[in-house]
Amino acid sequence: MASADKEYQRLPGAGTRRQGLISVWSTRSRLYVGKDHLLCVDSQLIAEDYKRFYYRDIQAIIVRLSNRRNIWSAAFGGLAVLAAIIALVGLSVPEMVTVFIALGFVGLFGLFILINSACGPTCVTHVRTACKSKNCRR
């Protein structure tokens, strides 16, 4: 099937939708471009929700940088520092197994930091639509 025959074209990237302060299931969101609308597909564990945003109703598409990458890098860095401290404290103990395990965790968290940095900056996207009802609050 040629790409011109497809009804939807997937936009690059995917993200999670915030469901409140604490959420049991994460919701994965993807955007698709149609002829006259954007299609947002929210996938949970066993269900998918579809929302159409018609181009005539869209007032703004806001894309802004987020600091999620920095937060994850700081968390992994903190865990790497904690594992390094455990390894340094373990040097005085005759059991070198503790040192090797702690250094393994330092390397693992360092790898997570490299992967997180290689993925590039993170962003948040908002679609602002026109209100159709009289009771619409913004």
CORDA-V684292 format. One record per helix or strand of 2 or more residues. SS is the DSSP state (A for helix, B for strand). FROM is the first residue (numbers start at 1). TO is the last residue. If there is no record, write none. Layout:
BEGIN
ss,from,to
SS,FROM,TO
SS,FROM,TO
END
This chain:
BEGIN
ss,from,to
A,3,5
B,9,10
B,15,17
B,27,33
B,37,43
B,48,54
B,58,66
A,68,90
A,96,118
B,122,129
END
